[in-house]
Amino acid sequence: MDLPAEVTSENSEEWNASLSAFLEASRKAADDFKFSEEYGKEAKAKFCGTLAQAISEQEKKQTWDDELFSKALRANCGIMRERGPELEPLLSAEHISTLVSLAKTHTGTNNAIEDYAIKCLNNTFYGLDEVQETFLNDIPKEEGYEKLFALIDTTGDQVIPHFFNVSMHLVAGKSGSKISDEDCVESVVKTINKLSEICNAAEKPIENETWGILECKLGDKVQTTIENGLKYIYAVGATHQGVLPLLQENDAKNKPSDEDIADIVAKLSLTDPKVPLLDKLGFLLIHLLMSSCSDRKALQAIQHQVFCVLMFAGNVPGFADFLTQKGAIAKMVDLTVVVLKDIKSFEKADFAIRNELLNTLLPMLVVMNSIAENCESAKCVMSDKLFPYELSEPDYSEMNEEEAKKAQNDRHMKGTTPEEVPGYFLIPLMLSYNSNIKRFTGEWIWTLCDGDNGLFCRRVGYGNG
């Protein structure tokens, strides 16, 4: 499959036919399409070189209409699903810089050029550490990641999920440390503000009487955006430990008055400019924890990312007390119990399904134990919801000596937690094959028992304790 050797004002139709043929071939074959297997490695290398040159020329001259230009970018995006040295022209610093410029030039219009330029960057950076390093080393940050991060202010709604993916690949990759904490702070601020705008604009048909806030009903179009935005915030927090202190420092400089703080907290406003950023992040996470949507799996994915973000944000002083005050801790216990029950339901299911559920549970256990260790009010809420009561003591007087002894031994071994209380679903995981699940389950229950060995053994049984 050949492309025209050059771009001229007379051969647009020839380019259109060649690109259309490539896109149709890859569409029919779907994930099974392999250019080099179909046409050979030499043809693939020639195709990539010609395509990179054409896109570069069009970025400068703009002689093609948007439809033809978007086809070229779609071809770029499609062939980047493959790997191999033939792709080198599309992986060069010059070509990546061209894609960033295209996204910047066409941003905000929601047209196909911006869309596919960002998608090309996503496929280019995914799993290719050496390409990320090229981007961060060989392109000045003013023309590289700074220009890329600035797109969040103007990028159209349909493109922004891909933008968050691109940003996440860069900060979480092996070369992510080349991006300064200060630059990450700026992008995180913009991300929190963007997600807050989206959440604030969501339909709020239900007022939750328990927590006194309007529950967001998240539409299908924003679910992926929110999930990917939270993934990016988590990636920054996990790889750039200096970001959280900088955010705290910035908030301390712009701290509202006590009167304003009381009003802000009461309203849980996502748009009030006086709200400190970390408070706004807290408000956002609370709104997402209390949200609803028609797709249960999509909502669980979003709420899973909320827990991931809380793995570092939950350590901010006062954060856990604030979550408790607004009812979020109780909701977090409920969400954790849902996953625990799913694990129980699938205990004999395929290993991959069970393993996916355990991976969902792990950040929940880490966050809940951390919050319980550092916040007495949160710990009380968790303990009351998970272990509201114990099994009553049997009447041993109505048993003979042998029966009484057996009943006592059974009670000691199995513990006093009834099967119908939520905490019961935690106990089997203390023997999980997953060492992290086993560890954090035990630590969380131990924390909820205030380190009381007797209470711990009563709740979980001497066999587990």
NORBEL-V14552 format. One line per field, one symbol per residue. ss: DSSP state (h for helix, s for strand, l for the rest). psi: psi as a letter, one per 30 degrees, with the letter a starting at -180 (. if undefined). burial: # if it has 16 or more other C-alpha atoms within 10 Angstrom, else .. A space follows every 50 residues. Layout:
ss: ???
psi: ???
burial: ???
This chain:
ss: lllllllllllhhhhhhhhhhhhhhhhhhhhhllhhhhhlhhhhhhhhhh hhhhhhhhhhhllllhhhhhhhhhhhhhhlllllhhhhhhhlhhhhhhhh hhhhhhlllllhhhhhhhhhhhhhhlllhhhhhhhhhhllllllhhhhhh hhhllllllhhhhhhhhhhhhhlllhhhllhhhhhhhhhhhhhhhhhhhh hlssssssllllsssssllhhhhhhhhhhhhhhhhhhhhllhhhhhhhhh hhhllllhhhhhhhhhhlllllllllhhhhhhhhhhhhhllslllhhhhh hhhhhhhhhhhhhlllllhhhhhhhllhhhhhhhhhhhhhhhhhhlllll hhhhhhhhhhhhhhhhhhhhhhhhlhhhhhhhhhhhlllllllllhhhll hhhhhhhhhhhhhhlllllllllhhhhhhhhlllhhhhhhhhhhhhhhll llhhhhhhhhlllll
psi: jklkflklffgeeeeeeeeeeeeeeeeefbffkjeeeefleeeeeeeeee eeeeeeeeeeehflleeeeeeeeeeeeeffflllfffeffgleeeeeeee eeeeegkffglfeeefeeeeeefefjgieeeeeeefefkkfefcfeeeef ffffkleffeeeeeeeeeeefflfgfffkleeeeeeeeeeeeeeeeeeee flkifkkjeefglkkkjkleffeeeeeeeeeeeeeeeffiffeeeeeeee eefhklleeeeeeeeefhkffjffkleeeeeeeeeeeeeglllfjeeeee eefefeeeeffefffkkfeeeeeeeggeeeeeeeeeeeeeeeeeegfgak eeeeeeeeeeeefeeeeeeeeeffjeeeeeeeeeeeifllklkljffgll eeeeeeeeeeeeeflgjlffkefefeefffgkfjeeeeefeeeeeeefgh gjeeeeeeefkfee.
burial: ..##..#....#..##.###.##..#......###.....#.######## ######.##....#...#############.#...##.############ ####.###.#################..#.######..#.#..######. ##..###################.##..#.#..##.##########.### .#.#........######...###################.###..#... #.........#..#...###....##################.....### ##############....######.###############..##...... ...#..##.#################.##.###.###............. ...#..#...########...######.##.....##############. ....########.##
